[in-house]
Amino acid sequence: MTRLMLTLFSMIATTLMGVFIVAALTLGHVATQPILIAAALGFVLAIPVSWLVAKQIAG
């Protein structure tokens, strides 16, 4: 399950980071710090999400 989680993490982290960066830019935060915070938040949030998805797939 660890290999599955790591594979899913690479896709989920990229997606969540992109979503949060777009949300930050949409809210008008064009400075570097809010964009980096949004990317870090997406990266950290992807860890439990990928674990849950891998758990559901592994059944």
PDB file of N, CA, C, O and CB in Angstrom:
ATOM      1  N   MET A   1       0.825  -1.198   0.000  1.00  0.00           N
ATOM      2  CA  MET A   1       0.000   0.000   0.000  1.00  0.00           C
ATOM      3  C   MET A   1       0.863   1.252   0.000  1.00  0.00           C
ATOM      4  O   MET A   1       0.422   2.306  -0.460  1.00  0.00           O
ATOM      5  CB  MET A   1      -0.935   0.003   1.205  1.00  0.00           C
ATOM      6  N   THR A   2       2.077   1.153   0.506  1.00  0.00           N
ATOM      7  CA  THR A   2       2.949   2.324   0.544  1.00  0.00           C
ATOM      8  C   THR A   2       3.318   2.782  -0.859  1.00  0.00           C
ATOM      9  O   THR A   2       3.338   3.981  -1.138  1.00  0.00           O
ATOM     10  CB  THR A   2       4.213   2.021   1.343  1.00  0.00           C
ATOM     11  N   ARG A   3       3.611   1.826  -1.746  1.00  0.00           N
ATOM     12  CA  ARG A   3       3.947   2.193  -3.125  1.00  0.00           C
ATOM     13  C   ARG A   3       2.765   2.847  -3.820  1.00  0.00           C
ATOM     14  O   ARG A   3       2.935   3.815  -4.562  1.00  0.00           O
ATOM     15  CB  ARG A   3       4.400   0.962  -3.913  1.00  0.00           C
ATOM     16  N   LEU A   4       1.565   2.323  -3.584  1.00  0.00           N
ATOM     17  CA  LEU A   4       0.360   2.904  -4.159  1.00  0.00           C
ATOM     18  C   LEU A   4       0.148   4.310  -3.634  1.00  0.00           C
ATOM     19  O   LEU A   4      -0.193   5.213  -4.398  1.00  0.00           O
ATOM     20  CB  LEU A   4      -0.859   2.035  -3.853  1.00  0.00           C
ATOM     21  N   MET A   5       0.345   4.506  -2.338  1.00  0.00           N
ATOM     22  CA  MET A   5       0.179   5.827  -1.741  1.00  0.00           C
ATOM     23  C   MET A   5       1.174   6.831  -2.325  1.00  0.00           C
ATOM     24  O   MET A   5       0.810   7.972  -2.613  1.00  0.00           O
ATOM     25  CB  MET A   5       0.344   5.744  -0.224  1.00  0.00           C
ATOM     26  N   LEU A   6       2.422   6.410  -2.497  1.00  0.00           N
ATOM     27  CA  LEU A   6       3.424   7.320  -3.046  1.00  0.00           C
ATOM     28  C   LEU A   6       3.134   7.673  -4.503  1.00  0.00           C
ATOM     29  O   LEU A   6       3.359   8.807  -4.927  1.00  0.00           O
ATOM     30  CB  LEU A   6       4.810   6.703  -2.930  1.00  0.00           C
ATOM     31  N   THR A   7       2.640   6.714  -5.260  1.00  0.00           N
ATOM     32  CA  THR A   7       2.265   6.994  -6.649  1.00  0.00           C
ATOM     33  C   THR A   7       1.095   7.972  -6.700  1.00  0.00           C
ATOM     34  O   THR A   7       1.101   8.930  -7.474  1.00  0.00           O
ATOM     35  CB  THR A   7       1.902   5.688  -7.387  1.00  0.00           C
ATOM     36  N   LEU A   8       0.100   7.715  -5.871  1.00  0.00           N
ATOM     37  CA  LEU A   8      -1.043   8.630  -5.820  1.00  0.00           C
ATOM     38  C   LEU A   8      -0.643   9.997  -5.288  1.00  0.00           C
ATOM     39  O   LEU A   8      -1.163  11.020  -5.733  1.00  0.00           O
ATOM     40  CB  LEU A   8      -2.151   8.044  -4.954  1.00  0.00           C
ATOM     41  N   PHE A   9       0.276  10.013  -4.340  1.00  0.00           N
ATOM     42  CA  PHE A   9       0.713  11.281  -3.746  1.00  0.00           C
ATOM     43  C   PHE A   9       1.301  12.213  -4.807  1.00  0.00           C
ATOM     44  O   PHE A   9       1.064  13.420  -4.775  1.00  0.00           O
ATOM     45  CB  PHE A   9       1.749  11.025  -2.637  1.00  0.00           C
ATOM     46  N   SER A  10       2.065  11.656  -5.742  1.00  0.00           N
ATOM     47  CA  SER A  10       2.676  12.510  -6.761  1.00  0.00           C
ATOM     48  C   SER A  10       1.622  13.206  -7.619  1.00  0.00           C
ATOM     49  O   SER A  10       1.825  14.341  -8.050  1.00  0.00           O
ATOM     50  CB  SER A  10       3.606  11.687  -7.648  1.00  0.00           C
ATOM     51  N   MET A  11       0.512  12.543  -7.866  1.00  0.00           N
ATOM     52  CA  MET A  11      -0.550  13.152  -8.664  1.00  0.00           C
ATOM     53  C   MET A  11      -1.445  14.057  -7.816  1.00  0.00           C
ATOM     54  O   MET A  11      -1.810  15.153  -8.241  1.00  0.00           O
ATOM     55  CB  MET A  11      -1.391  12.067  -9.335  1.00  0.00           C
ATOM     56  N   ILE A  12      -1.789  13.599  -6.635  1.00  0.00           N
ATOM     57  CA  ILE A  12      -2.698  14.365  -5.773  1.00  0.00           C
ATOM     58  C   ILE A  12      -2.030  15.644  -5.280  1.00  0.00           C
ATOM     59  O   ILE A  12      -2.667  16.696  -5.224  1.00  0.00           O
ATOM     60  CB  ILE A  12      -3.153  13.513  -4.574  1.00  0.00           C
ATOM     61  N   ALA A  13      -0.749  15.559  -4.922  1.00  0.00           N
ATOM     62  CA  ALA A  13      -0.044  16.748  -4.435  1.00  0.00           C
ATOM     63  C   ALA A  13       0.045  17.812  -5.524  1.00  0.00           C
ATOM     64  O   ALA A  13      -0.171  18.994  -5.259  1.00  0.00           O
ATOM     65  CB  ALA A  13       1.364  16.375  -3.944  1.00  0.00           C
ATOM     66  N   THR A  14       0.360  17.398  -6.734  1.00  0.00           N
ATOM     67  CA  THR A  14       0.441  18.355  -7.834  1.00  0.00           C
ATOM     68  C   THR A  14      -0.901  19.025  -8.068  1.00  0.00           C
ATOM     69  O   THR A  14      -0.970  20.235  -8.279  1.00  0.00           O
ATOM     70  CB  THR A  14       0.913  17.666  -9.111  1.00  0.00           C
ATOM     71  N   THR A  15      -1.964  18.240  -8.030  1.00  0.00           N
ATOM     72  CA  THR A  15      -3.299  18.784  -8.258  1.00  0.00           C
ATOM     73  C   THR A  15      -3.710  19.753  -7.152  1.00  0.00           C
ATOM     74  O   THR A  15      -4.177  20.857  -7.433  1.00  0.00           O
ATOM     75  CB  THR A  15      -4.316  17.655  -8.362  1.00  0.00           C
ATOM     76  N   LEU A  16      -3.539  19.344  -5.902  1.00  0.00           N
ATOM     77  CA  LEU A  16      -3.946  20.212  -4.791  1.00  0.00           C
ATOM     78  C   LEU A  16      -3.107  21.485  -4.734  1.00  0.00           C
ATOM     79  O   LEU A  16      -3.636  22.563  -4.462  1.00  0.00           O
ATOM     80  CB  LEU A  16      -3.835  19.461  -3.465  1.00  0.00           C
ATOM     81  N   MET A  17      -1.808  21.369  -4.988  1.00  0.00           N
ATOM     82  CA  MET A  17      -0.966  22.566  -4.996  1.00  0.00           C
ATOM     83  C   MET A  17      -1.432  23.530  -6.081  1.00  0.00           C
ATOM     84  O   MET A  17      -1.503  24.738  -5.852  1.00  0.00           O
ATOM     85  CB  MET A  17       0.516  22.190  -5.211  1.00  0.00           C
ATOM     86  N   GLY A  18      -1.745  23.007  -7.248  1.00  0.00           N
ATOM     87  CA  GLY A  18      -2.236  23.856  -8.334  1.00  0.00           C
ATOM     88  C   GLY A  18      -3.553  24.517  -8.010  1.00  0.00           C
ATOM     89  O   GLY A  18      -3.754  25.694  -8.309  1.00  0.00           O
ATOM     90  N   VAL A  19      -4.453  23.768  -7.401  1.00  0.00           N
ATOM     91  CA  VAL A  19      -5.759  24.320  -7.028  1.00  0.00           C
ATOM     92  C   VAL A  19      -5.594  25.449  -6.012  1.00  0.00           C
ATOM     93  O   VAL A  19      -6.212  26.505  -6.141  1.00  0.00           O
ATOM     94  CB  VAL A  19      -6.672  23.215  -6.454  1.00  0.00           C
ATOM     95  N   PHE A  20      -4.753  25.216  -4.999  1.00  0.00           N
ATOM     96  CA  PHE A  20      -4.568  26.242  -3.972  1.00  0.00           C
ATOM     97  C   PHE A  20      -3.835  27.468  -4.514  1.00  0.00           C
ATOM     98  O   PHE A  20      -4.122  28.589  -4.095  1.00  0.00           O
ATOM     99  CB  PHE A  20      -3.802  25.664  -2.789  1.00  0.00           C
ATOM    100  N   ILE A  21      -2.907  27.275  -5.424  1.00  0.00           N
ATOM    101  CA  ILE A  21      -2.219  28.422  -6.027  1.00  0.00           C
ATOM    102  C   ILE A  21      -3.189  29.233  -6.869  1.00  0.00           C
ATOM    103  O   ILE A  21      -3.181  30.462  -6.807  1.00  0.00           O
ATOM    104  CB  ILE A  21      -1.027  27.957  -6.887  1.00  0.00           C
ATOM    105  N   VAL A  22      -4.020  28.566  -7.652  1.00  0.00           N
ATOM    106  CA  VAL A  22      -5.015  29.285  -8.450  1.00  0.00           C
ATOM    107  C   VAL A  22      -5.997  30.021  -7.552  1.00  0.00           C
ATOM    108  O   VAL A  22      -6.394  31.147  -7.854  1.00  0.00           O
ATOM    109  CB  VAL A  22      -5.769  28.318  -9.371  1.00  0.00           C
ATOM    110  N   ALA A  23      -6.391  29.387  -6.442  1.00  0.00           N
ATOM    111  CA  ALA A  23      -7.298  30.053  -5.500  1.00  0.00           C
ATOM    112  C   ALA A  23      -6.643  31.288  -4.893  1.00  0.00           C
ATOM    113  O   ALA A  23      -7.289  32.325  -4.742  1.00  0.00           O
ATOM    114  CB  ALA A  23      -7.725  29.084  -4.387  1.00  0.00           C
ATOM    115  N   ALA A  24      -5.364  31.181  -4.545  1.00  0.00           N
ATOM    116  CA  ALA A  24      -4.662  32.335  -3.973  1.00  0.00           C
ATOM    117  C   ALA A  24      -4.561  33.464  -4.995  1.00  0.00           C
ATOM    118  O   ALA A  24      -4.751  34.632  -4.655  1.00  0.00           O
ATOM    119  CB  ALA A  24      -3.254  31.928  -3.488  1.00  0.00           C
ATOM    120  N   LEU A  25      -4.267  33.122  -6.228  1.00  0.00           N
ATOM    121  CA  LEU A  25      -4.166  34.152  -7.265  1.00  0.00           C
ATOM    122  C   LEU A  25      -5.529  34.766  -7.568  1.00  0.00           C
ATOM    123  O   LEU A  25      -5.618  35.961  -7.850  1.00  0.00           O
ATOM    124  CB  LEU A  25      -3.562  33.563  -8.544  1.00  0.00           C
ATOM    125  N   THR A  26      -6.581  33.970  -7.512  1.00  0.00           N
ATOM    126  CA  THR A  26      -7.927  34.479  -7.754  1.00  0.00           C
ATOM    127  C   THR A  26      -8.352  35.449  -6.663  1.00  0.00           C
ATOM    128  O   THR A  26      -9.081  36.407  -6.921  1.00  0.00           O
ATOM    129  CB  THR A  26      -8.922  33.328  -7.846  1.00  0.00           C
ATOM    130  N   LEU A  27      -7.892  35.195  -5.445  1.00  0.00           N
ATOM    131  CA  LEU A  27      -8.227  36.086  -4.336  1.00  0.00           C
ATOM    132  C   LEU A  27      -7.401  37.363  -4.339  1.00  0.00           C
ATOM    133  O   LEU A  27      -7.603  38.235  -3.494  1.00  0.00           O
ATOM    134  CB  LEU A  27      -8.037  35.369  -3.026  1.00  0.00           C
ATOM    135  N   GLY A  28      -6.473  37.482  -5.281  1.00  0.00           N
ATOM    136  CA  GLY A  28      -5.704  38.704  -5.416  1.00  0.00           C
ATOM    137  C   GLY A  28      -4.362  38.696  -4.709  1.00  0.00           C
ATOM    138  O   GLY A  28      -3.716  39.740  -4.613  1.00  0.00           O
ATOM    139  N   HIS A  29      -3.931  37.561  -4.219  1.00  0.00           N
ATOM    140  CA  HIS A  29      -2.642  37.454  -3.544  1.00  0.00           C
ATOM    141  C   HIS A  29      -1.559  37.178  -4.583  1.00  0.00           C
ATOM    142  O   HIS A  29      -1.289  36.024  -4.916  1.00  0.00           O
ATOM    143  CB  HIS A  29      -2.668  36.336  -2.458  1.00  0.00           C
ATOM    144  N   VAL A  30      -0.945  38.236  -5.089  1.00  0.00           N
ATOM    145  CA  VAL A  30       0.056  38.059  -6.145  1.00  0.00           C
ATOM    146  C   VAL A  30       1.484  38.133  -5.615  1.00  0.00           C
ATOM    147  O   VAL A  30       2.435  38.067  -6.394  1.00  0.00           O
ATOM    148  CB  VAL A  30      -0.138  39.107  -7.223  1.00  0.00           C
ATOM    149  N   ALA A  31       1.643  38.269  -4.317  1.00  0.00           N
ATOM    150  CA  ALA A  31       2.988  38.272  -3.730  1.00  0.00           C
ATOM    151  C   ALA A  31       3.502  36.832  -3.634  1.00  0.00           C
ATOM    152  O   ALA A  31       2.739  35.875  -3.770  1.00  0.00           O
ATOM    153  CB  ALA A  31       2.981  38.951  -2.318  1.00  0.00           C
ATOM    154  N   THR A  32       4.789  36.703  -3.401  1.00  0.00           N
ATOM    155  CA  THR A  32       5.414  35.382  -3.369  1.00  0.00           C
ATOM    156  C   THR A  32       4.993  34.569  -2.152  1.00  0.00           C
ATOM    157  O   THR A  32       4.739  33.371  -2.277  1.00  0.00           O
ATOM    158  CB  THR A  32       6.917  35.522  -3.388  1.00  0.00           C
ATOM    159  N   GLN A  33       4.914  35.182  -0.997  1.00  0.00           N
ATOM    160  CA  GLN A  33       4.643  34.441   0.231  1.00  0.00           C
ATOM    161  C   GLN A  33       3.278  33.730   0.228  1.00  0.00           C
ATOM    162  O   GLN A  33       3.228  32.551   0.576  1.00  0.00           O
ATOM    163  CB  GLN A  33       4.717  35.381   1.407  1.00  0.00           C
ATOM    164  N   PRO A  34       2.180  34.382  -0.145  1.00  0.00           N
ATOM    165  CA  PRO A  34       0.901  33.648  -0.151  1.00  0.00           C
ATOM    166  C   PRO A  34       0.875  32.496  -1.158  1.00  0.00           C
ATOM    167  O   PRO A  34       0.220  31.482  -0.920  1.00  0.00           O
ATOM    168  CB  PRO A  34      -0.239  34.604  -0.457  1.00  0.00           C
ATOM    169  N   ILE A  35       1.573  32.644  -2.264  1.00  0.00           N
ATOM    170  CA  ILE A  35       1.622  31.569  -3.253  1.00  0.00           C
ATOM    171  C   ILE A  35       2.405  30.379  -2.697  1.00  0.00           C
ATOM    172  O   ILE A  35       2.003  29.231  -2.885  1.00  0.00           O
ATOM    173  CB  ILE A  35       2.261  32.068  -4.571  1.00  0.00           C
ATOM    174  N   LEU A  36       3.513  30.646  -2.017  1.00  0.00           N
ATOM    175  CA  LEU A  36       4.295  29.564  -1.409  1.00  0.00           C
ATOM    176  C   LEU A  36       3.523  28.884  -0.281  1.00  0.00           C
ATOM    177  O   LEU A  36       3.607  27.667  -0.113  1.00  0.00           O
ATOM    178  CB  LEU A  36       5.625  30.105  -0.877  1.00  0.00           C
ATOM    179  N   ILE A  37       2.779  29.663   0.483  1.00  0.00           N
ATOM    180  CA  ILE A  37       1.959  29.086   1.556  1.00  0.00           C
ATOM    181  C   ILE A  37       0.875  28.195   0.962  1.00  0.00           C
ATOM    182  O   ILE A  37       0.604  27.114   1.485  1.00  0.00           O
ATOM    183  CB  ILE A  37       1.323  30.202   2.424  1.00  0.00           C
ATOM    184  N   ALA A  38       0.256  28.641  -0.124  1.00  0.00           N
ATOM    185  CA  ALA A  38      -0.778  27.831  -0.779  1.00  0.00           C
ATOM    186  C   ALA A  38      -0.190  26.534  -1.313  1.00  0.00           C
ATOM    187  O   ALA A  38      -0.817  25.481  -1.197  1.00  0.00           O
ATOM    188  CB  ALA A  38      -1.440  28.617  -1.919  1.00  0.00           C
ATOM    189  N   ALA A  39       1.000  26.591  -1.896  1.00  0.00           N
ATOM    190  CA  ALA A  39       1.648  25.381  -2.414  1.00  0.00           C
ATOM    191  C   ALA A  39       2.014  24.435  -1.279  1.00  0.00           C
ATOM    192  O   ALA A  39       1.828  23.224  -1.395  1.00  0.00           O
ATOM    193  CB  ALA A  39       2.905  25.743  -3.224  1.00  0.00           C
ATOM    194  N   ALA A  40       2.530  24.975  -0.188  1.00  0.00           N
ATOM    195  CA  ALA A  40       2.887  24.133   0.958  1.00  0.00           C
ATOM    196  C   ALA A  40       1.647  23.500   1.580  1.00  0.00           C
ATOM    197  O   ALA A  40       1.684  22.343   2.000  1.00  0.00           O
ATOM    198  CB  ALA A  40       3.642  24.955   2.013  1.00  0.00           C
ATOM    199  N   LEU A  41       0.556  24.247   1.639  1.00  0.00           N
ATOM    200  CA  LEU A  41      -0.683  23.712   2.189  1.00  0.00           C
ATOM    201  C   LEU A  41      -1.202  22.566   1.328  1.00  0.00           C
ATOM    202  O   LEU A  41      -1.662  21.554   1.856  1.00  0.00           O
ATOM    203  CB  LEU A  41      -1.743  24.815   2.300  1.00  0.00           C
ATOM    204  N   GLY A  42      -1.131  22.714   0.017  1.00  0.00           N
ATOM    205  CA  GLY A  42      -1.537  21.634  -0.876  1.00  0.00           C
ATOM    206  C   GLY A  42      -0.666  20.412  -0.728  1.00  0.00           C
ATOM    207  O   GLY A  42      -1.158  19.285  -0.777  1.00  0.00           O
ATOM    208  N   PHE A  43       0.634  20.623  -0.547  1.00  0.00           N
ATOM    209  CA  PHE A  43       1.574  19.510  -0.368  1.00  0.00           C
ATOM    210  C   PHE A  43       1.274  18.744   0.913  1.00  0.00           C
ATOM    211  O   PHE A  43       1.237  17.513   0.913  1.00  0.00           O
ATOM    212  CB  PHE A  43       3.020  20.025  -0.344  1.00  0.00           C
ATOM    213  N   VAL A  44       1.062  19.470   1.998  1.00  0.00           N
ATOM    214  CA  VAL A  44       0.809  18.828   3.291  1.00  0.00           C
ATOM    215  C   VAL A  44      -0.564  18.143   3.300  1.00  0.00           C
ATOM    216  O   VAL A  44      -0.703  17.051   3.851  1.00  0.00           O
ATOM    217  CB  VAL A  44       0.895  19.867   4.433  1.00  0.00           C
ATOM    218  N   LEU A  45      -1.551  18.759   2.709  1.00  0.00           N
ATOM    219  CA  LEU A  45      -2.893  18.183   2.676  1.00  0.00           C
ATOM    220  C   LEU A  45      -2.947  16.934   1.794  1.00  0.00           C
ATOM    221  O   LEU A  45      -3.809  16.077   1.990  1.00  0.00           O
ATOM    222  CB  LEU A  45      -3.898  19.219   2.177  1.00  0.00           C
ATOM    223  N   ALA A  46      -2.050  16.826   0.841  1.00  0.00           N
ATOM    224  CA  ALA A  46      -2.037  15.670  -0.059  1.00  0.00           C
ATOM    225  C   ALA A  46      -1.606  14.390   0.647  1.00  0.00           C
ATOM    226  O   ALA A  46      -1.927  13.297   0.181  1.00  0.00           O
ATOM    227  CB  ALA A  46      -1.115  15.937  -1.232  1.00  0.00           C
ATOM    228  N   ILE A  47      -0.895  14.501   1.745  1.00  0.00           N
ATOM    229  CA  ILE A  47      -0.429  13.299   2.457  1.00  0.00           C
ATOM    230  C   ILE A  47      -1.607  12.483   2.997  1.00  0.00           C
ATOM    231  O   ILE A  47      -1.711  11.300   2.672  1.00  0.00           O
ATOM    232  CB  ILE A  47       0.512  13.694   3.616  1.00  0.00           C
ATOM    233  N   PRO A  48      -2.499  13.065   3.811  1.00  0.00           N
ATOM    234  CA  PRO A  48      -3.619  12.241   4.288  1.00  0.00           C
ATOM    235  C   PRO A  48      -4.613  11.879   3.183  1.00  0.00           C
ATOM    236  O   PRO A  48      -5.229  10.814   3.226  1.00  0.00           O
ATOM    237  CB  PRO A  48      -4.349  12.965   5.397  1.00  0.00           C
ATOM    238  N   VAL A  49      -4.768  12.761   2.199  1.00  0.00           N
ATOM    239  CA  VAL A  49      -5.694  12.465   1.104  1.00  0.00           C
ATOM    240  C   VAL A  49      -5.207  11.257   0.312  1.00  0.00           C
ATOM    241  O   VAL A  49      -5.995  10.365  -0.004  1.00  0.00           O
ATOM    242  CB  VAL A  49      -5.849  13.687   0.175  1.00  0.00           C
ATOM    243  N   SER A  50      -3.940  11.220  -0.006  1.00  0.00           N
ATOM    244  CA  SER A  50      -3.414  10.085  -0.765  1.00  0.00           C
ATOM    245  C   SER A  50      -3.459   8.803   0.061  1.00  0.00           C
ATOM    246  O   SER A  50      -3.674   7.724  -0.490  1.00  0.00           O
ATOM    247  CB  SER A  50      -1.976  10.366  -1.221  1.00  0.00           C
ATOM    248  N   TRP A  51      -3.262   8.904   1.359  1.00  0.00           N
ATOM    249  CA  TRP A  51      -3.383   7.728   2.217  1.00  0.00           C
ATOM    250  C   TRP A  51      -4.808   7.187   2.211  1.00  0.00           C
ATOM    251  O   TRP A  51      -5.023   5.979   2.116  1.00  0.00           O
ATOM    252  CB  TRP A  51      -2.955   8.066   3.646  1.00  0.00           C
ATOM    253  N   LEU A  52      -5.783   8.095   2.314  1.00  0.00           N
ATOM    254  CA  LEU A  52      -7.185   7.665   2.305  1.00  0.00           C
ATOM    255  C   LEU A  52      -7.568   7.054   0.969  1.00  0.00           C
ATOM    256  O   LEU A  52      -8.258   6.035   0.936  1.00  0.00           O
ATOM    257  CB  LEU A  52      -8.106   8.840   2.618  1.00  0.00           C
ATOM    258  N   VAL A  53      -7.135   7.652  -0.131  1.00  0.00           N
ATOM    259  CA  VAL A  53      -7.458   7.109  -1.454  1.00  0.00           C
ATOM    260  C   VAL A  53      -6.804   5.749  -1.645  1.00  0.00           C
ATOM    261  O   VAL A  53      -7.435   4.829  -2.165  1.00  0.00           O
ATOM    262  CB  VAL A  53      -7.007   8.076  -2.564  1.00  0.00           C
ATOM    263  N   ALA A  54      -5.556   5.608  -1.235  1.00  0.00           N
ATOM    264  CA  ALA A  54      -4.870   4.318  -1.356  1.00  0.00           C
ATOM    265  C   ALA A  54      -5.556   3.253  -0.508  1.00  0.00           C
ATOM    266  O   ALA A  54      -5.663   2.095  -0.911  1.00  0.00           O
ATOM    267  CB  ALA A  54      -3.397   4.453  -0.942  1.00  0.00           C
ATOM    268  N   LYS A  55      -6.012   3.654   0.655  1.00  0.00           N
ATOM    269  CA  LYS A  55      -6.726   2.714   1.532  1.00  0.00           C
ATOM    270  C   LYS A  55      -8.028   2.250   0.890  1.00  0.00           C
ATOM    271  O   LYS A  55      -8.386   1.076   0.984  1.00  0.00           O
ATOM    272  CB  LYS A  55      -7.015   3.365   2.897  1.00  0.00           C
ATOM    273  N   GLN A  56      -8.736   3.167   0.239  1.00  0.00           N
ATOM    274  CA  GLN A  56      -9.978   2.817  -0.437  1.00  0.00           C
ATOM    275  C   GLN A  56      -9.716   1.911  -1.639  1.00  0.00           C
ATOM    276  O   GLN A  56     -10.475   0.973  -1.882  1.00  0.00           O
ATOM    277  CB  GLN A  56     -10.712   4.082  -0.880  1.00  0.00           C
ATOM    278  N   ILE A  57      -8.656   2.180  -2.387  1.00  0.00           N
ATOM    279  CA  ILE A  57      -8.347   1.361  -3.553  1.00  0.00           C
ATOM    280  C   ILE A  57      -7.905  -0.037  -3.131  1.00  0.00           C
ATOM    281  O   ILE A  57      -8.328  -1.033  -3.718  1.00  0.00           O
ATOM    282  CB  ILE A  57      -7.258   2.029  -4.403  1.00  0.00           C
ATOM    283  N   ALA A  58      -7.058  -0.105  -2.116  1.00  0.00           N
ATOM    284  CA  ALA A  58      -6.557  -1.398  -1.655  1.00  0.00           C
ATOM    285  C   ALA A  58      -7.662  -2.250  -1.026  1.00  0.00           C
ATOM    286  O   ALA A  58      -7.569  -3.477  -0.970  1.00  0.00           O
ATOM    287  CB  ALA A  58      -5.429  -1.191  -0.650  1.00  0.00           C
ATOM    288  N   GLY A  59      -8.696  -1.578  -0.560  1.00  0.00           N
ATOM    289  CA  GLY A  59      -9.875  -2.249  -0.103  1.00  0.00           C
ATOM    290  C   GLY A  59      -9.814  -2.926   1.188  1.00  0.00           C
ATOM    291  O   GLY A  59     -10.803  -3.516   1.623  1.00  0.00           O
TER     292      GLY A  59
END
